[in-house]
Amino acid sequence: MKTLNLTYKGSLNKTHILKINYANGQLDEATVRQAMTQIANLKLFKKGEEDLFVTPVSAKVVNTDEKVLFA
């Protein structure tokens, strides 16, 4: 499974990661930067007094492979 990990700084300067499962592994930098900026501009995510996803920092696709030992 591929996961897209989007790292942001929050309004209190803490680091937060938004993980999206089943990500397309063919995404390019421009597309991801634009999407991260749009997410930040929506200001949908808040915890207490902190806006969580304010400033895009980085993005990476993480590929996890499962190995079934028995079922």
LOTOR-546688 format. One record per atom (N, C-alpha, C, O): atom name; y, z, x; residue number from 1; residue in one letter; chain. Coordinates in pm, 1 decimal, decimal comma, always signed. Layout:
<a->CA&v->Y&w->Z&u->X&k->NUM&r->A&c->A>
...
REM end
This chain:
<a->N&v->-117,6&w->+0,0&u->+84,2&k->1&r->M&c->A>
<a->CA&v->+0,0&w->+0,0&u->+0,0&k->1&r->M&c->A>
<a->C&v->+124,1&w->+0,0&u->+88,8&k->1&r->M&c->A>
<a->O&v->+129,4&w->+69,7&u->+190,1&k->1&r->M&c->A>
<a->N&v->+222,1&w->-78,0&u->+49,8&k->2&r->K&c->A>
<a->CA&v->+348,7&w->-81,3&u->+121,7&k->2&r->K&c->A>
<a->C&v->+450,8&w->+3,1&u->+45,4&k->2&r->K&c->A>
<a->O&v->+463,9&w->-7,7&u->-76,5&k->2&r->K&c->A>
<a->N&v->+522,2&w->+86,6&u->+119,2&k->3&r->T&c->A>
<a->CA&v->+626,4&w->+170,3&u->+61,6&k->3&r->T&c->A>
<a->C&v->+757,9&w->+137,7&u->+130,0&k->3&r->T&c->A>
<a->O&v->+763,5&w->+125,4&u->+252,4&k->3&r->T&c->A>
<a->N&v->+863,6&w->+123,6&u->+51,3&k->4&r->L&c->A>
<a->CA&v->+996,9&w->+100,7&u->+104,7&k->4&r->L&c->A>
<a->C&v->+1067,5&w->+235,5&u->+109,3&k->4&r->L&c->A>
<a->O&v->+1090,5&w->+297,2&u->+5,3&k->4&r->L&c->A>
<a->N&v->+1102,1&w->+281,4&u->+228,9&k->5&r->N&c->A>
<a->CA&v->+1170,4&w->+409,0&u->+247,4&k->5&r->N&c->A>
<a->C&v->+1317,5&w->+382,5&u->+275,1&k->5&r->N&c->A>
<a->O&v->+1353,0&w->+324,9&u->+377,9&k->5&r->N&c->A>
<a->N&v->+1402,8&w->+425,0&u->+182,4&k->6&r->L&c->A>
<a->CA&v->+1546,5&w->+405,0&u->+193,8&k->6&r->L&c->A>
<a->C&v->+1610,4&w->+539,4&u->+229,6&k->6&r->L&c->A>
<a->O&v->+1599,1&w->+635,8&u->+153,9&k->6&r->L&c->A>
<a->N&v->+1676,9&w->+545,4&u->+344,0&k->7&r->T&c->A>
<a->CA&v->+1738,5&w->+669,2&u->+390,5&k->7&r->T&c->A>
<a->C&v->+1888,1&w->+664,6&u->+365,4&k->7&r->T&c->A>
<a->O&v->+1955,5&w->+567,0&u->+398,5&k->7&r->T&c->A>
<a->N&v->+1938,5&w->+771,4&u->+306,5&k->8&r->Y&c->A>
<a->CA&v->+2080,4&w->+785,1&u->+273,4&k->8&r->Y&c->A>
<a->C&v->+2133,7&w->+918,6&u->+325,5&k->8&r->Y&c->A>
<a->O&v->+2057,3&w->+1011,3&u->+352,2&k->8&r->Y&c->A>
<a->N&v->+2264,7&w->+926,4&u->+339,4&k->9&r->K&c->A>
<a->CA&v->+2333,6&w->+1053,7&u->+356,6&k->9&r->K&c->A>
<a->C&v->+2389,9&w->+1090,8&u->+220,7&k->9&r->K&c->A>
<a->O&v->+2441,5&w->+1005,5&u->+148,6&k->9&r->K&c->A>
<a->N&v->+2379,9&w->+1219,3&u->+185,8&k->10&r->G&c->A>
<a->CA&v->+2435,1&w->+1267,3&u->+59,9&k->10&r->G&c->A>
<a->C&v->+2579,7&w->+1311,5&u->+77,3&k->10&r->G&c->A>
<a->O&v->+2635,0&w->+1305,3&u->+187,1&k->10&r->G&c->A>
<a->N&v->+2639,9&w->+1355,9&u->-31,9&k->11&r->S&c->A>
<a->CA&v->+2780,0&w->+1397,9&u->-27,7&k->11&r->S&c->A>
<a->C&v->+2800,9&w->+1523,1&u->+56,5&k->11&r->S&c->A>
<a->O&v->+2913,1&w->+1550,4&u->+98,9&k->11&r->S&c->A>
<a->N&v->+2694,8&w->+1599,7&u->+81,5&k->12&r->L&c->A>
<a->CA&v->+2703,8&w->+1717,5&u->+168,4&k->12&r->L&c->A>
<a->C&v->+2653,7&w->+1686,5&u->+309,0&k->12&r->L&c->A>
<a->O&v->+2626,0&w->+1777,2&u->+387,5&k->12&r->L&c->A>
<a->N&v->+2642,4&w->+1557,1&u->+340,2&k->13&r->N&c->A>
<a->CA&v->+2600,8&w->+1506,8&u->+471,9&k->13&r->N&c->A>
<a->C&v->+2455,2&w->+1539,8&u->+506,7&k->13&r->N&c->A>
<a->O&v->+2418,4&w->+1540,8&u->+624,2&k->13&r->N&c->A>
<a->N&v->+2373,5&w->+1566,3&u->+406,8&k->14&r->K&c->A>
<a->CA&v->+2230,4&w->+1586,9&u->+427,9&k->14&r->K&c->A>
<a->C&v->+2159,8&w->+1451,8&u->+415,1&k->14&r->K&c->A>
<a->O&v->+2209,7&w->+1361,3&u->+348,3&k->14&r->K&c->A>
<a->N&v->+2044,5&w->+1438,8&u->+479,0&k->15&r->T&c->A>
<a->CA&v->+1965,8&w->+1315,6&u->+473,4&k->15&r->T&c->A>
<a->C&v->+1868,0&w->+1321,9&u->+356,4&k->15&r->T&c->A>
<a->O&v->+1802,3&w->+1423,8&u->+334,8&k->15&r->T&c->A>
<a->N&v->+1859,0&w->+1212,4&u->+281,4&k->16&r->H&c->A>
<a->CA&v->+1767,8&w->+1201,5&u->+167,6&k->16&r->H&c->A>
<a->C&v->+1697,0&w->+1067,3&u->+173,9&k->16&r->H&c->A>
<a->O&v->+1755,9&w->+967,0&u->+214,2&k->16&r->H&c->A>
<a->N&v->+1569,5&w->+1065,7&u->+133,5&k->17&r->I&c->A>
<a->CA&v->+1489,9&w->+942,3&u->+136,7&k->17&r->I&c->A>
<a->C&v->+1444,6&w->+907,8&u->-4,0&k->17&r->I&c->A>
<a->O&v->+1388,0&w->+991,2&u->-74,6&k->17&r->I&c->A>
<a->N&v->+1470,0&w->+784,8&u->-43,6&k->18&r->L&c->A>
<a->CA&v->+1421,7&w->+730,7&u->-170,0&k->18&r->L&c->A>
<a->C&v->+1302,5&w->+641,7&u->-136,2&k->18&r->L&c->A>
<a->O&v->+1317,3&w->+542,5&u->-64,9&k->18&r->L&c->A>
<a->N&v->+1184,0&w->+676,9&u->-187,2&k->19&r->K&c->A>
<a->CA&v->+1062,6&w->+600,7&u->-157,1&k->19&r->K&c->A>
<a->C&v->+1023,0&w->+517,6&u->-278,1&k->19&r->K&c->A>
<a->O&v->+1013,5&w->+567,8&u->-390,1&k->19&r->K&c->A>
<a->N&v->+1000,2&w->+388,5&u->-252,3&k->20&r->I&c->A>
<a->CA&v->+960,2&w->+296,1&u->-358,2&k->20&r->I&c->A>
<a->C&v->+822,5&w->+242,0&u->-323,5&k->20&r->I&c->A>
<a->O&v->+805,1&w->+174,0&u->-222,4&k->20&r->I&c->A>
<a->N&v->+724,5&w->+272,8&u->-408,3&k->21&r->N&c->A>
<a->CA&v->+587,1&w->+228,9&u->-385,6&k->21&r->N&c->A>
<a->C&v->+568,6&w->+82,2&u->-421,8&k->21&r->N&c->A>
<a->O&v->+645,1&w->+26,1&u->-500,2&k->21&r->N&c->A>
<a->N&v->+466,4&w->+21,4&u->-363,9&k->22&r->Y&c->A>
<a->CA&v->+428,3&w->-117,0&u->-390,3&k->22&r->Y&c->A>
<a->C&v->+541,5&w->-214,4&u->-358,6&k->22&r->Y&c->A>
<a->O&v->+567,7&w->-307,9&u->-434,3&k->22&r->Y&c->A>
<a->N&v->+607,5&w->-191,1&u->-246,6&k->23&r->A&c->A>
<a->CA&v->+721,6&w->-274,1&u->-206,2&k->23&r->A&c->A>
<a->C&v->+676,2&w->-409,9&u->-154,5&k->23&r->A&c->A>
<a->O&v->+565,5&w->-425,2&u->-102,9&k->23&r->A&c->A>
<a->N&v->+762,6&w->-505,8&u->-169,5&k->24&r->N&c->A>
<a->CA&v->+740,6&w->-639,7&u->-115,1&k->24&r->N&c->A>
<a->C&v->+763,1&w->-632,6&u->+35,9&k->24&r->N&c->A>
<a->O&v->+871,3&w->-593,4&u->+79,5&k->24&r->N&c->A>
<a->N&v->+666,7&w->-668,4&u->+114,1&k->25&r->G&c->A>
<a->CA&v->+677,6&w->-663,1&u->+259,1&k->25&r->G&c->A>
<a->C&v->+762,7&w->-773,8&u->+318,2&k->25&r->G&c->A>
<a->O&v->+786,9&w->-774,4&u->+438,9&k->25&r->G&c->A>
<a->N&v->+809,2&w->-868,3&u->+235,9&k->26&r->Q&c->A>
<a->CA&v->+887,5&w->-982,1&u->+284,0&k->26&r->Q&c->A>
<a->C&v->+1038,2&w->-964,2&u->+262,3&k->26&r->Q&c->A>
<a->O&v->+1112,7&w->-1061,9&u->+269,9&k->26&r->Q&c->A>
<a->N&v->+1083,6&w->-843,8&u->+235,9&k->27&r->L&c->A>
<a->CA&v->+1226,2&w->-819,2&u->+213,4&k->27&r->L&c->A>
<a->C&v->+1305,8&w->-840,5&u->+341,4&k->27&r->L&c->A>
<a->O&v->+1257,1&w->-813,6&u->+451,2&k->27&r->L&c->A>
<a->N&v->+1429,7&w->-889,5&u->+326,2&k->28&r->D&c->A>
<a->CA&v->+1514,3&w->-907,8&u->+443,1&k->28&r->D&c->A>
<a->C&v->+1626,8&w->-803,9&u->+442,2&k->28&r->D&c->A>
<a->O&v->+1652,4&w->-738,6&u->+341,1&k->28&r->D&c->A>
<a->N&v->+1692,6&w->-790,5&u->+556,6&k->29&r->E&c->A>
<a->CA&v->+1794,8&w->-687,9&u->+574,5&k->29&r->E&c->A>
<a->C&v->+1908,8&w->-700,7&u->+473,5&k->29&r->E&c->A>
<a->O&v->+1950,4&w->-601,1&u->+414,4&k->29&r->E&c->A>
<a->N&v->+1959,0&w->-820,9&u->+453,4&k->30&r->A&c->A>
<a->CA&v->+2073,5&w->-841,2&u->+363,4&k->30&r->A&c->A>
<a->C&v->+2040,6&w->-797,7&u->+220,8&k->30&r->A&c->A>
<a->O&v->+2122,5&w->-733,5&u->+155,0&k->30&r->A&c->A>
<a->N&v->+1922,3&w->-832,1&u->+173,4&k->31&r->T&c->A>
<a->CA&v->+1880,1&w->-797,1&u->+37,8&k->31&r->T&c->A>
<a->C&v->+1870,2&w->-646,5&u->+21,1&k->31&r->T&c->A>
<a->O&v->+1916,8&w->-590,7&u->-78,3&k->31&r->T&c->A>
<a->N&v->+1808,9&w->-581,1&u->+119,3&k->32&r->V&c->A>
<a->CA&v->+1789,7&w->-436,6&u->+111,4&k->32&r->V&c->A>
<a->C&v->+1923,4&w->-363,8&u->+122,8&k->32&r->V&c->A>
<a->O&v->+1947,6&w->-267,9&u->+49,6&k->32&r->V&c->A>
<a->N&v->+2010,2&w->-407,9&u->+213,5&k->33&r->R&c->A>
<a->CA&v->+2143,2&w->-344,5&u->+225,9&k->33&r->R&c->A>
<a->C&v->+2221,3&w->-355,7&u->+95,1&k->33&r->R&c->A>
<a->O&v->+2283,9&w->-259,3&u->+51,2&k->33&r->R&c->A>
<a->N&v->+2217,2&w->-472,3&u->+33,9&k->34&r->Q&c->A>
<a->CA&v->+2288,6&w->-493,1&u->-92,0&k->34&r->Q&c->A>
<a->C&v->+2232,7&w->-401,2&u->-200,7&k->34&r->Q&c->A>
<a->O&v->+2309,2&w->-339,2&u->-274,6&k->34&r->Q&c->A>
<a->N&v->+2101,3&w->-392,1&u->-210,8&k->35&r->A&c->A>
<a->CA&v->+2038,7&w->-306,4&u->-311,6&k->35&r->A&c->A>
<a->C&v->+2071,7&w->-158,9&u->-286,8&k->35&r->A&c->A>
<a->O&v->+2098,2&w->-84,3&u->-381,1&k->35&r->A&c->A>
<a->N&v->+2070,1&w->-117,3&u->-159,7&k->36&r->M&c->A>
<a->CA&v->+2102,3&w->+22,2&u->-127,7&k->36&r->M&c->A>
<a->C&v->+2246,5&w->+54,8&u->-164,8&k->36&r->M&c->A>
<a->O&v->+2274,6&w->+163,7&u->-214,8&k->36&r->M&c->A>
<a->N&v->+2336,8&w->-37,6&u->-141,0&k->37&r->T&c->A>
<a->CA&v->+2477,3&w->-17,2&u->-175,9&k->37&r->T&c->A>
<a->C&v->+2493,8&w->-7,9&u->-327,8&k->37&r->T&c->A>
<a->O&v->+2570,5&w->+74,5&u->-377,7&k->37&r->T&c->A>
<a->N&v->+2421,9&w->-92,4&u->-399,9&k->38&r->Q&c->A>
<a->CA&v->+2428,2&w->-88,2&u->-545,9&k->38&r->Q&c->A>
<a->C&v->+2375,6&w->+45,0&u->-599,2&k->38&r->Q&c->A>
<a->O&v->+2433,9&w->+102,3&u->-691,2&k->38&r->Q&c->A>
<a->N&v->+2266,5&w->+94,0&u->-542,2&k->39&r->I&c->A>
<a->CA&v->+2211,1&w->+223,8&u->-583,0&k->39&r->I&c->A>
<a->C&v->+2313,1&w->+334,1&u->-556,4&k->39&r->I&c->A>
<a->O&v->+2334,7&w->+420,9&u->-641,0&k->39&r->I&c->A>
<a->N&v->+2375,4&w->+330,8&u->-439,2&k->40&r->A&c->A>
<a->CA&v->+2475,8&w->+432,2&u->-404,4&k->40&r->A&c->A>
<a->C&v->+2593,8&w->+428,3&u->-500,8&k->40&r->A&c->A>
<a->O&v->+2643,7&w->+533,2&u->-541,6&k->40&r->A&c->A>
<a->N&v->+2638,7&w->+309,4&u->-537,5&k->41&r->N&c->A>
<a->CA&v->+2754,1&w->+294,9&u->-626,3&k->41&r->N&c->A>
<a->C&v->+2727,3&w->+343,8&u->-768,3&k->41&r->N&c->A>
<a->O&v->+2820,6&w->+381,1&u->-839,4&k->41&r->N&c->A>
<a->N&v->+2600,8&w->+344,0&u->-810,4&k->42&r->L&c->A>
<a->CA&v->+2566,6&w->+390,3&u->-944,9&k->42&r->L&c->A>
<a->C&v->+2578,7&w->+542,2&u->-960,2&k->42&r->L&c->A>
<a->O&v->+2601,8&w->+591,9&u->-1070,4&k->42&r->L&c->A>
<a->N&v->+2563,1&w->+614,8&u->-850,8&k->43&r->K&c->A>
<a->CA&v->+2573,1&w->+762,2&u->-850,9&k->43&r->K&c->A>
<a->C&v->+2483,3&w->+825,7&u->-957,2&k->43&r->K&c->A>
<a->O&v->+2526,3&w->+913,4&u->-1032,2&k->43&r->K&c->A>
<a->N&v->+2358,8&w->+780,2&u->-962,4&k->44&r->L&c->A>
<a->CA&v->+2263,7&w->+829,2&u->-1062,0&k->44&r->L&c->A>
<a->C&v->+2194,2&w->+958,6&u->-1021,8&k->44&r->L&c->A>
<a->O&v->+2150,1&w->+1034,3&u->-1108,3&k->44&r->L&c->A>
<a->N&v->+2184,0&w->+984,9&u->-893,0&k->45&r->F&c->A>
<a->CA&v->+2101,3&w->+1094,4&u->-845,4&k->45&r->F&c->A>
<a->C&v->+2187,1&w->+1209,0&u->-794,4&k->45&r->F&c->A>
<a->O&v->+2270,9&w->+1191,9&u->-705,9&k->45&r->F&c->A>
<a->N&v->+2164,2&w->+1327,1&u->-852,7&k->46&r->K&c->A>
<a->CA&v->+2243,3&w->+1443,4&u->-817,9&k->46&r->K&c->A>
<a->C&v->+2151,8&w->+1565,1&u->-817,0&k->46&r->K&c->A>
<a->O&v->+2059,7&w->+1574,9&u->-898,1&k->46&r->K&c->A>
<a->N&v->+2177,3&w->+1657,7&u->-725,2&k->47&r->K&c->A>
<a->CA&v->+2103,2&w->+1783,4&u->-721,6&k->47&r->K&c->A>
<a->C&v->+2206,5&w->+1893,8&u->-704,4&k->47&r->K&c->A>
<a->O&v->+2266,9&w->+1906,9&u->-598,0&k->47&r->K&c->A>
<a->N&v->+2226,4&w->+1972,2&u->-807,8&k->48&r->G&c->A>
<a->CA&v->+2331,5&w->+2072,9&u->-804,4&k->48&r->G&c->A>
<a->C&v->+2466,7&w->+2003,2&u->-794,4&k->48&r->G&c->A>
<a->O&v->+2501,5&w->+1920,0&u->-878,3&k->48&r->G&c->A>
<a->N&v->+2541,1&w->+2037,8&u->-692,5&k->49&r->E&c->A>
<a->CA&v->+2673,5&w->+1978,4&u->-671,5&k->49&r->E&c->A>
<a->C&v->+2670,8&w->+1856,9&u->-578,5&k->49&r->E&c->A>
<a->O&v->+2774,3&w->+1794,7&u->-555,0&k->49&r->E&c->A>
<a->N&v->+2552,5&w->+1822,8&u->-525,3&k->50&r->E&c->A>
<a->CA&v->+2543,2&w->+1714,6&u->-426,2&k->50&r->E&c->A>
<a->C&v->+2501,5&w->+1582,5&u->-489,9&k->50&r->E&c->A>
<a->O&v->+2403,4&w->+1576,8&u->-564,1&k->50&r->E&c->A>
<a->N&v->+2576,3&w->+1476,7&u->-460,6&k->51&r->D&c->A>
<a->CA&v->+2530,8&w->+1340,9&u->-489,6&k->51&r->D&c->A>
<a->C&v->+2433,0&w->+1305,1&u->-378,6&k->51&r->D&c->A>
<a->O&v->+2467,9&w->+1313,8&u->-260,9&k->51&r->D&c->A>
<a->N&v->+2310,8&w->+1264,8&u->-413,9&k->52&r->L&c->A>
<a->CA&v->+2204,8&w->+1249,7&u->-313,7&k->52&r->L&c->A>
<a->C&v->+2213,5&w->+1120,9&u->-232,0&k->52&r->L&c->A>
<a->O&v->+2196,0&w->+1125,4&u->-110,3&k->52&r->L&c->A>
<a->N&v->+2239,4&w->+1008,7&u->-293,8&k->53&r->F&c->A>
<a->CA&v->+2233,9&w->+880,2&u->-225,1&k->53&r->F&c->A>
<a->C&v->+2373,2&w->+819,0&u->-220,4&k->53&r->F&c->A>
<a->O&v->+2409,5&w->+739,1&u->-306,8&k->53&r->F&c->A>
<a->N&v->+2451,2&w->+856,5&u->-119,3&k->54&r->V&c->A>
<a->CA&v->+2590,9&w->+815,7&u->-110,4&k->54&r->V&c->A>
<a->C&v->+2611,6&w->+706,2&u->-6,4&k->54&r->V&c->A>
<a->O&v->+2672,6&w->+603,4&u->-36,0&k->54&r->V&c->A>
<a->N&v->+2561,2&w->+727,4&u->+115,4&k->55&r->T&c->A>
<a->CA&v->+2583,8&w->+633,7&u->+225,2&k->55&r->T&c->A>
<a->C&v->+2450,4&w->+581,9&u->+278,0&k->55&r->T&c->A>
<a->O&v->+2371,2&w->+660,2&u->+330,4&k->55&r->T&c->A>
<a->N&v->+2423,3&w->+450,2&u->+265,4&k->56&r->P&c->A>
<a->CA&v->+2300,0&w->+395,0&u->+320,9&k->56&r->P&c->A>
<a->C&v->+2295,4&w->+411,8&u->+473,2&k->56&r->P&c->A>
<a->O&v->+2393,4&w->+384,2&u->+542,5&k->56&r->P&c->A>
<a->N&v->+2180,2&w->+457,3&u->+524,3&k->57&r->V&c->A>
<a->CA&v->+2163,6&w->+480,1&u->+668,1&k->57&r->V&c->A>
<a->C&v->+2061,1&w->+383,8&u->+727,2&k->57&r->V&c->A>
<a->O&v->+2088,4&w->+317,1&u->+827,1&k->57&r->V&c->A>
<a->N&v->+1942,9&w->+376,4&u->+665,3&k->58&r->S&c->A>
<a->CA&v->+1838,2&w->+289,7&u->+719,4&k->58&r->S&c->A>
<a->C&v->+1735,4&w->+258,1&u->+610,5&k->58&r->S&c->A>
<a->O&v->+1732,4&w->+320,7&u->+504,6&k->58&r->S&c->A>
<a->N&v->+1651,7&w->+159,1&u->+640,4&k->59&r->A&c->A>
<a->CA&v->+1543,1&w->+121,8&u->+550,0&k->59&r->A&c->A>
<a->C&v->+1424,4&w->+76,0&u->+632,4&k->59&r->A&c->A>
<a->O&v->+1440,2&w->+11,8&u->+736,3&k->59&r->A&c->A>
<a->N&v->+1305,3&w->+109,8&u->+585,0&k->60&r->K&c->A>
<a->CA&v->+1185,1&w->+61,8&u->+654,3&k->60&r->K&c->A>
<a->C&v->+1071,4&w->+45,8&u->+554,9&k->60&r->K&c->A>
<a->O&v->+1062,0&w->+118,1&u->+455,7&k->60&r->K&c->A>
<a->N&v->+985,5&w->-50,5&u->+584,2&k->61&r->V&c->A>
<a->CA&v->+864,6&w->-71,4&u->+506,1&k->61&r->V&c->A>
<a->C&v->+751,9&w->-1,1&u->+579,6&k->61&r->V&c->A>
<a->O&v->+727,9&w->-25,8&u->+697,8&k->61&r->V&c->A>
<a->N&v->+682,5&w->+87,7&u->+507,4&k->62&r->V&c->A>
<a->CA&v->+571,3&w->+163,2&u->+564,9&k->62&r->V&c->A>
<a->C&v->+444,5&w->+113,0&u->+500,7&k->62&r->V&c->A>
<a->O&v->+433,9&w->+109,3&u->+378,1&k->62&r->V&c->A>
<a->N&v->+347,6&w->+74,0&u->+582,4&k->63&r->N&c->A>
<a->CA&v->+219,8&w->+24,0&u->+533,6&k->63&r->N&c->A>
<a->C&v->+115,1&w->+132,6&u->+552,9&k->63&r->N&c->A>
<a->O&v->+89,0&w->+175,9&u->+665,1&k->63&r->N&c->A>
<a->N&v->+55,2&w->+176,4&u->+442,2&k->64&r->T&c->A>
<a->CA&v->-49,8&w->+278,5&u->+450,1&k->64&r->T&c->A>
<a->C&v->-181,8&w->+215,7&u->+408,5&k->64&r->T&c->A>
<a->O&v->-190,5&w->+150,5&u->+304,4&k->64&r->T&c->A>
<a->N&v->-281,7&w->+235,2&u->+488,1&k->65&r->D&c->A>
<a->CA&v->-414,9&w->+183,8&u->+460,0&k->65&r->D&c->A>
<a->C&v->-507,3&w->+300,0&u->+428,9&k->65&r->D&c->A>
<a->O&v->-505,5&w->+402,9&u->+496,5&k->65&r->D&c->A>
<a->N&v->-587,3&w->+281,8&u->+326,5&k->66&r->E&c->A>
<a->CA&v->-685,6&w->+383,6&u->+290,8&k->66&r->E&c->A>
<a->C&v->-823,3&w->+342,1&u->+340,5&k->66&r->E&c->A>
<a->O&v->-860,1&w->+224,7&u->+336,8&k->66&r->E&c->A>
<a->N&v->-897,1&w->+439,4&u->+386,1&k->67&r->K&c->A>
<a->CA&v->-1035,9&w->+414,9&u->+427,7&k->67&r->K&c->A>
<a->C&v->-1123,5&w->+508,7&u->+347,1&k->67&r->K&c->A>
<a->O&v->-1121,1&w->+630,0&u->+367,7&k->67&r->K&c->A>
<a->N&v->-1200,5&w->+452,7&u->+255,5&k->68&r->V&c->A>
<a->CA&v->-1287,3&w->+532,3&u->+171,3&k->68&r->V&c->A>
<a->C&v->-1412,4&w->+569,2&u->+251,6&k->68&r->V&c->A>
<a->O&v->-1483,6&w->+481,8&u->+301,0&k->68&r->V&c->A>
<a->N&v->-1437,5&w->+697,7&u->+263,5&k->69&r->L&c->A>
<a->CA&v->-1555,7&w->+744,9&u->+335,3&k->69&r->L&c->A>
<a->C&v->-1676,9&w->+751,0&u->+242,6&k->69&r->L&c->A>
<a->O&v->-1788,5&w->+718,6&u->+283,2&k->69&r->L&c->A>
<a->N&v->-1654,8&w->+792,1&u->+119,5&k->70&r->F&c->A>
<a->CA&v->-1757,2&w->+784,3&u->+16,3&k->70&r->F&c->A>
<a->C&v->-1689,0&w->+794,5&u->-118,4&k->70&r->F&c->A>
<a->O&v->-1576,9&w->+844,2&u->-128,7&k->70&r->F&c->A>
<a->N&v->-1756,4&w->+747,5&u->-221,3&k->71&r->A&c->A>
<a->CA&v->-1697,1&w->+751,2&u->-356,1&k->71&r->A&c->A>
<a->C&v->-1797,4&w->+800,5&u->-457,6&k->71&r->A&c->A>
<a->O&v->-1765,5&w->+810,3&u->-576,2&k->71&r->A&c->A>
REM end
